[in-house]
Amino acid sequence: MTALILNLSPTIELTDEQFFQLCQNNRDLRLERTAEGELIIMPPTGWESGNRNSRLTQRLGNWADADGTGLAFDSSTGFKLPNGANRSPDASWVSRKRLEALNPDPAKFLSLAPDFAVELRSASDSLKTVQQKMQEYVDNGVRLGWMIDPQNQQVEIYRPGQDIEVLQSPASLSGEDVLPGFVLDLTQILS
């Protein structure tokens, strides 16, 4: 199954609150919205991708708990990016300082780009679409992004103002200066 894209514009222009309510009324669906207002309905993943994503989120969450400088989020968390898109990375992290400065409503989407975002490409994901989403994250303020691609056994690393770094079959990834001390063991995630 691939994602369905509904072009609502110009017939329907959803406000942020209407999009939020649409998501709340359809909790069994994974919905995102592009900066152009297209509604993306993403299918559930297969069990293998679900297990990989669970491990990824668990490892990031364990590090975030031990580090204490920010919060980790799973794929059900919505972010309202500066360009107007509503996205839900497979895993993400935001510093506590940024959260405290924003003082967001915990029941709503976060109105910022995370500091760190990960997309784990599933078998149904178009490589080009996931790469465009990663670039959108960086263009909107993500400081470090990883696109983990088990199909091609590689990882693409996204950083602002730099070329995309492609690693073939890495055993682990470093959180660099964004997530100091975080090393993601890719066992059971990439392979």
C-alpha positions in Angstrom: 0.0 0.0 0.0 1.1 3.5 -0.8 0.1 6.8 0.7 -3.0 8.5 -0.6 -2.7 12.2 -1.4 -5.8 14.4 -1.5 -5.5 17.8 -3.1 -8.1 19.8 -1.2 -7.1 23.2 -2.5 -8.8 25.4 -3.5 -12.1 23.7 -2.7 -11.3 23.2 1.0 -8.7 25.2 2.9 -8.2 23.6 6.3 -7.2 25.9 9.1 -4.7 24.5 11.6 -7.5 23.9 14.1 -9.6 22.1 11.5 -6.7 19.9 10.5 -6.0 19.1 14.2 -9.7 18.2 14.7 -9.7 16.0 11.6 -6.7 14.1 13.1 -8.4 13.8 16.4 -11.6 12.5 14.8 -9.7 9.9 12.8 -7.2 8.6 15.3 -6.8 5.3 13.5 -5.4 7.1 10.4 -1.9 8.6 10.1 -2.4 12.0 8.5 0.0 14.6 7.4 -0.4 17.9 5.5 2.0 19.4 3.0 2.9 23.0 2.9 0.7 23.3 -0.2 -2.3 21.9 1.8 -2.4 18.4 0.4 -3.7 15.8 2.8 -1.6 12.7 3.0 -3.2 9.5 4.3 -0.4 7.0 5.2 -1.1 3.3 5.4 0.0 1.3 8.4 3.4 -0.4 8.0 4.0 -4.1 7.9 5.2 -5.8 11.1 8.9 -5.7 10.1 8.9 -1.9 9.7 6.8 -1.6 12.9 9.3 -3.6 14.9 12.3 -1.6 13.5 10.5 1.7 14.3 9.7 0.5 17.8 13.4 -0.3 18.4 14.5 3.1 17.0 12.0 5.0 19.2 13.0 2.9 22.3 16.7 3.5 21.8 16.2 7.3 21.3 13.8 7.4 24.3 16.2 5.6 26.6 19.0 8.0 25.7 16.7 11.0 26.1 15.7 9.8 29.6 19.3 9.3 30.7 20.5 12.6 29.1 17.6 14.8 30.3 18.2 17.7 28.0 15.1 17.1 25.8 12.2 14.9 25.0 11.9 12.1 22.4 8.8 11.6 20.4 7.3 8.7 18.3 5.6 8.7 15.0 2.3 9.7 16.4 3.5 13.2 17.3 2.5 16.0 15.0 4.8 19.0 14.2 3.6 22.2 12.6 6.6 23.2 10.5 7.4 26.9 9.8 6.5 26.3 6.1 2.9 25.4 7.1 3.3 21.6 6.7 2.1 19.2 9.4 4.5 16.3 9.7 5.1 13.3 11.9 8.6 11.9 11.8 9.1 8.3 12.7 11.2 9.4 15.7 12.3 12.9 16.8 13.8 14.9 19.7 13.3 18.5 20.9 15.5 20.2 23.4 13.8 21.2 26.7 15.0 24.8 26.3 13.0 25.1 23.0 10.0 23.5 24.5 10.0 25.7 27.6 10.5 28.9 25.5 7.5 27.8 23.4 5.3 26.7 26.3 3.1 24.6 24.0 -0.3 23.2 24.7 0.5 19.5 25.4 -2.8 18.4 23.7 -1.9 20.1 20.4 0.8 19.7 17.7 4.1 21.3 18.4 4.5 24.5 16.4 8.2 24.0 15.5 10.6 21.7 13.7 12.2 19.1 16.0 16.0 19.5 16.5 16.4 15.9 15.3 14.2 13.8 13.0 14.4 10.2 11.7 12.5 8.6 8.9 12.6 4.8 8.6 11.8 3.9 5.0 9.3 1.1 4.9 8.8 -1.2 1.8 5.8 0.9 0.7 7.6 4.3 0.9 8.9 6.0 -2.3 12.6 6.8 -1.8 12.2 10.1 -3.5 9.2 11.1 -1.3 11.1 10.2 1.9 14.2 12.1 0.7 12.0 15.2 0.0 10.5 15.0 3.4 13.9 14.8 5.0 15.0 17.9 3.0 11.8 19.7 4.1 12.7 19.0 7.8 16.2 20.5 7.4 14.8 23.5 5.4 12.5 24.1 8.3 15.0 24.0 11.2 15.9 20.3 11.9 19.6 20.3 12.9 20.2 16.6 12.2 18.2 14.1 10.3 18.6 10.5 9.4 16.8 8.6 6.7 17.3 4.9 7.4 16.7 2.8 4.3 16.7 -1.0 5.0 15.9 -1.8 1.4 19.2 -0.3 0.2 21.1 -1.0 3.4 22.1 2.6 3.8 21.5 5.7 5.8 21.4 9.3 4.5 22.4 12.0 7.0 20.9 15.4 6.6 22.5 18.6 8.1 21.7 22.3 7.4 24.0 23.8 4.8 25.8 20.5 4.0 25.6 17.9 1.3 23.7 14.7 2.2 26.1 12.1 3.6 25.3 8.5 2.5 26.6 5.6 4.6 26.5 2.1 3.3 25.6 -0.5 5.9 26.8 1.4 9.0 26.7 -0.5 12.3 25.8 2.6 14.3 25.1 6.4 14.0 26.3 9.3 16.1 24.0 12.0 17.4 26.9 14.4 16.9 26.5 17.8 18.7 22.7 17.7 18.4 22.4 14.6 20.6 25.7 14.5 22.4 26.7 11.0 23.5 23.8 9.3 21.6 25.0 6.4 19.5 22.3 4.4 17.7 23.1 0.8 17.3 21.5 -0.2 14.0 21.3 -3.9 14.9 17.7 -5.0 14.2 16.9 -1.6 12.6 18.9 -1.5 9.4 19.3 -5.2 8.8 
